[in-house]
Amino acid sequence: MNQYLNQLAFGWYPYVALVVLFVGSILRFDKDQYSWRSQSSQFLRRRQMMIGSNLFHLGVLVLFVGHLIGLLTPIGVFHAVGITEANKQMMALLVGGIAGISALAGCTMLLHRRLFDPRIRKSSSWGDIAVLLLIWVQLVMGVWTIYYSIQHLDGTKMVQFMGWARDILTLRPGAAARLEDVDLVFKLHVILGLTLFLVTPFTRLIHIWSVPIWFLFRPGYQIVRSRSVGRVRDIPRNPPGPSIRPMASDAVTRAKARSGQAT
């Protein structure tokens, strides 16, 4: 990859993807809130849905948080708690590897039912299938990077990506130069990740902004059941309480009936 393409992919494209992500999400929320949903197909076919969805979402959540913390946390913070570059690299390989394989297995199950179930395929838009394919390829790339990461157990390549992410966030112009000599699989992995940010406002991925994280921190609830549940209680015909006076129309009707009988 020549210098111009490297600058385009890792110097300018990140800002385009992030601006479209945030501005596009705000505009979609303002203009089309009805489409702000995951558009689940669970009611069409439950088979493969529960296992695949749980594996996929749990794995992706761990990967997202791991990448966020791993790339944006200064290396000095890790040193302060006794974690060296090599230790961080091993943690990323173990946790990221397990989460990546889990997410890939779940995504494969979801993609299979999306493509080969006639009812789900007919109800799916081209964007649904394209996004799922893009995520699947991204996960394959992520798992593939494990092979190359094992060759750099000292953590030097990881520090390069941390420096690149820091330079992007701080608007430093030389950020792209940090990734000139990394392996091609890492570059493709970064580009696909930025592309997912780019297409989020226009696809079902928009529901990531509505992840119910608050559900994890909700106050506890206690359900109390009565021991008499299930027994039929006798309800008196004339329950105690204030008597209800008849309406005026009913009284007039009864008075007319009596007068008619008297004649």
Order of alpha helices (4+ residues) and beta strands (2+ residues): alpha-alpha-alpha-alpha-alpha-alpha-alpha-alpha-alpha-alpha
